[in-house]
Amino acid sequence: MRAIRHRRRSIPALAALAAVAVAAPVLLTATPAAAHPREGRLAKELVEEVSARGAYRHLAKFQQIADANGGNRAAGTPGHAASAAYVHDTLKKAGYQVSYQDFDIYEAHTKTERTTVLGQDSRELATAAFTFTKSTPAGGLAAPLALARVDETPGCTADDYPAGAFAGKIALVKRGACTFVEKQRAAAAAGALGVIVYNHSGTTPVRGGFSSPDEGIIPSAGITLADGEALTAAAAKGEVSVRLELDQEHVKKTTRNVIAETRGGRSDRVVTVGAHLDSVPEGPGINDNGSGSAGLLEVALKLADEGANKKGKGPANKVRFAWWSAEELGLLGSEHYVAQLSEQQKKNIALYLNFDMIASPNPVQFVYDGDDSDRTGAGAGPAGSAQIEALINGFLDKKGKPHEGSDFDGRSDYGPFIANGIPAGGTFTGAEGIKTAEQAGRHGGTAGAPYDPNYHGAGDNLKNLDLKVFDTNLDVIAHAVGTYAESLRSLGK
């Protein structure tokens, strides 16, 4: 699961996109399809056959690959390439139609990141160049600061930049409320030569970024809350000038998605299931997201054992499994995939199921809030998302497993599907968020600690997983895939 700083769309933007598809409660008036002879049976059989023990071999393989390739499986690295080959070859042997989908990504190498306050009290500030920022001219960019308005959405909109006040200056903006892309664009539109974002908490500089070099319009960097407040106070008394020096190289690489689908089943009623395969560079990514990747792989293999790729024995609907790359860089793999689809191909996708981090060591069983019953964040998903949530919740209820909703906050690969009106759902078990006392009472574990203390770190390895919750989520995947492979009647199709 990507960090918040990589978010490409704000929550309000996602909500607006979802609202196009869900403006009112859905009334299922369509005539349901006839029941398939195996309806219900396939889901039951898959749930009985999958297990955490079976899927653990895939996790062990991902760990082995990371260990042999610098400790990670990040997009564009040999570790990810080896992971993709393992998934591809395993599924090909199982009889799936398997393909790679290559696309370009960029890697940022920062050579210089420096902010110097000019004048009598000259000093250097701790600075973090934004990922994929535009570099400053040689020798840096020296200019007066101009302060963007600080309100509930600081530096997010044009009215935060008074007309004429930013031309030829460097914008100083507080972090929060919208993406770094939106802040940068607003500052650039006001005539700013560069933008410095100061943190809203903590003692470290803002570590922001963009998804690609194309999004880097003007030199952009982050500083600490303390330094930002000190500059703001000084600028309120008179002009303050700084020199911003950023030198960053952007290297193009190629990475790939892995797509596998059943040989049979209706191609106009495609059940799509996805998980991202890439890790962050800092660690092997066994929970994030080796867990979702291994879960999908194990269910796909059991589905093949049930005859999914044999003539006359396949499911009623085509099932398409996807292992996305470059999720950690901003959902790039899933966005590329959806962008390449024709309008008809998008319509042929009946639903999308996403599984990202399903074995967190201090877990909560989260289910994506398709109907917005929690009334938080981005709102409901496209029509059909509520029914997907109900299917998963109902299954967990029957197993006596506590669960709670999770907002469609744009941090995982459901985002591009929702943006195109495709119903979505799925599960995850928590990232860097802190478990509450109430959650600990319901789900067990440690209150006041992160759901995954090793999130985006070297400790995200085989030793730091909860295999019981992993097993539960494998059953969820199996139940959903088995159900929708044979019938979309609960979606009114």
N, C-alpha and C positions, 0 to 999 in steps of 0.2 A: 504494500500500500504506500502510495507516494506521500511525502510530507506535505503539510499544508502550504508551505512556501511555493510549491510547484503548481498550485491550483491555477488552472487556466481560465476558469469561469467563476464568477462570484456566485454565492448562493442565490441572490435574487435573480441572476441571469438564468440559472438552471430552473428556478421556480417558474420563470416566465415561459421558458421553453416547454416545461411540463404542462403548464396551464393551457397551452394551445391544444394539447391532446385531452386534457381533463379539466373541462370548465364546469362540469357538474357531475353528480353521481351517475355511474353507468347503469343503465337498465338493460339487462341481457334479454333481448327480445328475439335474437337470431334463433333459427331452428337448429337445435343441436345435432351434430353428426351422429350417425348410428354407432352403437357401441361396437368396438372391436372385440372379437372372440377372446382375446387375451387381456382385455382391460382389467386392471387391478392385479392380475397374476404376475405380470412382468415386474411391476414395482415391488411386490412382495418378494419375488425371487431374488431380485437385485439386492434388496436390503438384507436378506438372509446370507448372501454370498460375500458381500464386501465386509472388510474389517480393517481396523487400524494396523493389525499385524501384517496383513497383506500389502497395504499401502506403504508401510514403513520401509520396505525394500527400495521403493522409489526415493524416499527421503534420504536413505543411506547412500544411494547413488548420487544424488545431488550434492550431498556433503563430500563424497569422494571426489567429485568433479571440482568442487570449489577448492578443496585441499590441494589438488594438483594444478590449480590455475590461479595462484596468488591469493587464495582465500575468499574469492567472490565469484559470482555468476552474473555480473552486470552486463547490460546491453552493450554490444559492440566489442566484447572481450572473448577470449578463447573459452572461458568458463561458461558463458551463455551459449556459445556456439556448440559446445559439447553437450550441454543440457538439451538444446533443441534437437540435436542429432539423436540423443537417447530416446526422447519422446517420439520423434518421427519414426525411427527404426522399429521401436517396440510396437507401435500402432500398425505399421505396414505389415509386420509379421502376423498381426491379428486380423488382417484382411480389410482394414479400412482404406478408403481412398484418401491418401495423405499428400499434402503439398506444403512447400515453404512459400511464404510471401515476404520477399525482401523489400526493405525500404531504408532510406538514409537517415542517419542521426548525426548529431554533432557532439563533440567533446570539448569542453572549455579548459584551457590551461592558462592560469593567471600568472603573469610574470611580475606585475607591479600593481599594488593597491595601497594608495596613500592619500590622506587628506591632511593638509597643513593649513593651520590658521595663520594668516599673514598679519604683519604689523609688529608693534613693540612686544606684545606677548605671544610671539610666534611659537607654535607648538604643533606636534603631530598627533593626530587622533587615530585610535584603533579603527581600521577600515576593512570592510569585506566587499570586494567587487562582486556585483551581481553576476550570476551565471549567464553567459551570452550577452554581456553588456557590450556596447560599442566602446572602443578604446578612446582615450583622449589624445590630442595631438602630442607629438614629442615634446617633452618638457612640461606637460600638464596643461590644465585649463585653469587659469586664474581669473576670478570674477567675484563680484559682491554676492552675498546671499540674499535671497528673497524668500519670505516665509509664507508657505501655504497655510490657509486657514485651518485651525484645529477645531473640529466639531465631531459629530457622531460618525461622519464619513470623511476623515481628514485627507485632503488632497486628492479626492476621488472624482470630483466633478469640476466643470469649468468655473463655477462661481467661487471655488476655493482659491482661484488665481485672479486677483483684480487686474483689469485690463491695463496693459502697459507697464505693470510693475515687475514683470519677469523677463522682459526682452533683454538678452545679453547677460543674464545672471544665472546663478546656480540655485535651483529650488531646494529648499529644506522642508521636508515633509515628514509628518509622523506616521508610523506604521499603523495599520488597522483598517477593517471594514471592507476593503476591496483589494483586488489583486495588484501586484507590483506593476504589471503591464498597464493597468488602468491608471495608476498614479503617474507612471512615466509618460503615457500618451497625453494626459491632461496637462502635465508640466511642459511637454514639448509643444503642445498646441498654444500654450500661453507665451511661447518664445524663449523658454529656458534653454540654456546651453547644456546643462547637465542636471542631475537630480541626486540628492543625498537624502536617504530615508533613515530616521532615527527610531530606535526601538521603543516599544510601549511598556516594556518590563525587562527585568533581569539586568545583567551587567555585561553582556556580550553584544557585539555589533549585529545588526540585522543581516542575516544571510538569505538574501532573496535571489530571485532569478527569473528567467524567461524560458520558454520551452525550446526556442531555437534562436540562432543569430538574427533571423529576420525580425524578431520582436524587439531587438535592441535598437531603439531609435536614437537615443542620446546616452552619453556616459552615465552610468547609474551605480551607486554603491550604498552600503549601509554603515551606520555608526551606532554607538551605544545610546541608551536613554539619557544617561548623565551628560554626555557630550552634546546631545541634541538639545537638551534643556538649557545647558550653559550657552550654546550658540544662540538659541532663541532669546534668552534674557539679554545677551549682549547686543543682538541686532535690534532689540526694542529700544535701545538707548542711542544707537547710531549705526552707521554702515560697518559691516563686518565682511571682509574678503577672505576667501580661501583658495588654495590651489588643490585641485583634484587631479590625481595622476593614476590612470588605469591603463594597463597594457595586458590584453588578453588575446590568446590565440585560439581560434576555433577550427578543430580538426574534424573533417567529415569521415564518418564510418558507415558501414552497412550492417544491419542486423536483420532478424527475420522472425515473423510469426510462424507458428505451426498450426495448420488447419487439417482436421481429420473428420470425415463424415461417413455415415453408414452408406452402403452401396444401394440399399433399397429405401423405401419410404417416400411419401409424397414430398416432392421438391417445392411445392407451393405452401407447405405447412412445416417449416423448418424449426426444430427445437435447437436453439444455440446455447451452448454452455461454455463459459470462459473463465480463465484464471491467468494471471500474469506469471511468466516464467523467470523474469529477470530479478536479480537482487540489487541492492545498492552496492557501490564499490567497497564500503566499509566492512562487509561481512558476507557469509555464505547464503543468507536469506532462506533458512530452512523453514521457519514459520512464515516469513514474508518474502516470497509466497511459494516456497517449496511445498507447503502444506496443501494449498488449494490446487497446485499443479499435480501433486501426487494423488490427491483425492480424485480429480478428474480422470487421471490416467487409469487408476484402479477401477473406477466405475466403467470406463470405456472398455477395458479388457473383459470385465464380467459381462457387459452387454454383448460383446463379441462371442463369449462363451454361450450366450443364450441364442446364438444364431443370427445376430443382427446383420451379418454380412453374407448370409447364405440365401440363395434364391428361394423365395417362397416362405422363408421363416423370419424375415426382417420385420421391424416395427411398422406400424401404419404410417408414421411420420418420420421424415428424415431427421436424424440427430447429427448435429455438427458441433464438434468439440474444438476449442481454440485455446492455444497457449500464446498469450500476447508478450511481445517484447517491449522494452522502453516504457513500461508503465511508470517506473520510478522517475522518468524524465518528463512526465506530464501526459500520461495515457496515450503516448504516441503510436503504439502498435494498434490498439483498438480504434483510435481515431483514423489511422491510415486505412484500416480494413473497411470501416463503415464508409469512408469517403470514396472508396473505389467501387462501391456497390451502385448499381443502377436503381432507379426508383422502384422498378418491379422487383428487383432482388431484395430491396428493403422490405417491401410489402410481403414477400414470401417468408420472412422471418416472423414466426408466430410469437416468439418471446425470447428474452435473453436472461440467463441465470448466471450470476457472478459469485465466485467463491475466492475470497482474498483474506488470508490469515485466519485459519480455522483450527489452530492448535496452540493458541496463546497460553503461556504458562500460568497466568493469573486471570483466567478467562471469565467473560460474561457471554452468554449465548445471545448474540444479536441477530435480528431478522430485519431486513430492509423494510422500512415503513411505507409500503406501497399505497396505502389509503390515507396517509397523513393523519392517522388517528392520534398521534402524539402531538400534533399541532406545533411542530418545531421545524425551523430551517426551511428547506427548499420546497416543501409541499409534496403533494401526491405525485406518483409516477404516472405515465400514460395509461390509458384505459387497459385494464387487464392486470395491472400491477397489484391492485388490491386483492385480486383473486389468487395471485401467486403467493402473496404474503399469507393469505388465509390457508392455502394448502400446506405451507411449511409450518405455520403455527399449529394447525390441526394435527399434523404428524407429531410434532414435539409434545403437544398436549397428551396424545395417546401414549407416548413413551414416558410421560411423567417428568419431562425435562422443562425447567423454568426457562423463560426467554423474555426478551424485551425488544422494543423497536429501535431501529437505527436510521437516522435521516439519510436521504440521498444527498450527501454533501459534496459530491463531485470529486471525491478522492480516489475512486477506483473505476474500473473499466465499464461499468454500466453507463457512465456519463454519455458517451457518443451514441449509444442506443436510445437512451431516454431523449436525447436532443433530437432524434429523428422519429419520435413517436412510437417507439417499440416498447411494449411492456417489459418490465424488468423486475428482478427480485434476487434473493440469495441470502447468504449468511456471512458473518465474520465474528471473531471472538475478541476483538479489541486490539488497539495499537498502543500509542503513548498516553492515552487518557487514563485518568486516575479512578480506581474502583472505589465506590462509595461504601459506607457502612451498610446501607440497605442492600446494595448489590452483593456484598460479601455474605450477608445473611441469607440471601436467596440462592446464590450460586456457589458459595464457599470461597476460599482464597483469602487474600490479605487486603483489607481496607486501607486506603491511603497510599497504595502502591500502584504503579502502572499495570495495565492489563498485560503488557509485554515489556518488562524492564530492559530487554535486549533489542528493542525496536531499532532498526537501522544501525545495528552495531555488530561487532565481531562475535558477541555472545549469542547471536541468533543462529544456534547450531542444534545438532541432534540432542544435546544434553538438556536443552531448555524448551521443552514442549510438554503440553498436557495431552497425553494420548487418549484419555477418556473423552474429552470434548472433541478431539479429532475423530474418534470413532462415531460419536453422535452426528457430526457433520458429514461424515461419509454416508451414513444412513440417510441423511437429508438429501444429499446429492442423488443417491440411488433411487430414493422414493420419487423425487421430482422428475428425474430423467425417465424412469420407468413409467410414471403416470402420463407425462406429456408425450412420450414416444408413441403411446397407444391411443391417447385421447386428448383432445383440446376442448372437450365439452364444458369443463369448468370455466373456460374463458369465453364461452358462447360461440365457439367456432366449430 
